[in-house]
């Protein structure tokens, strides 16, 4: 697909299996306009052939300062509803798409930028990153999925604190609360994300699919239903030819054991 000027793509890895998709509006702190959000949705609906993992990076010093305020046009309630739902569709294609997505967070991860980050599967925060939901101070309410995704990560009570008081979280706090999986020094985020992407790309495609699609459903289910889904997914995964080959390699001592090389 043809990308807008606000997004850039390159391939990494031995066979180009890692796609690095970069937000490219550094002059606007990578604020998200409608064209960018819609393009993100199209990209993740059908990622390029051969791409097994995507790293979501950003030019400049900031991941994303949120909604481009020039897009905050006068809308009636119905138009506002449809605009919010467009963001939901786009970010839903990230969260529930075909490939794992690792975001590199630095500088502002604010408003819609935090909503975008929360839709990714792994989040690497550089020490420069700061996190906020300033909609409450602007007379607004979140509309890009934050009220669903952020409480799942940090709890509704902590999200309420962000919105009611305008609190800004540091990278250290974000890691402690669960907004970030990894914290690295400034400038080291992309290298860490590429390291993680290489590991993820080396997994079985069936396992990665199960983690992206089955695990969230299992976690949200009643215990007995979740356990049944787990059994079904485990049976599907272990029946694949790739799983049989990997287990044979492990049993024959040809595969690394957990913790080796640490």
Protein Blocks (a to p, Z undefined) as FASTA:
>chain_A
ZZdfkbccddedjkopaccddddbfknoopacfklmmmmmmmmmmgcehiabdcdddehj
bfbecjafklmccddfklmmmmmmmmmmmmmmmmmmmbdcddddehjaehjlmmmmmmpm
bdcddfkbccddfklmnopacfehpmmmmmmmnopklmmmmmmnopacdfklmmmnopaf
bdcdehilmmmmmmmmmmmmmpcfklmmmmmmmmmmmmmpcfklmmmmmmmmmmmmmmpm
klmmmmmmmmnopaccehihZZ
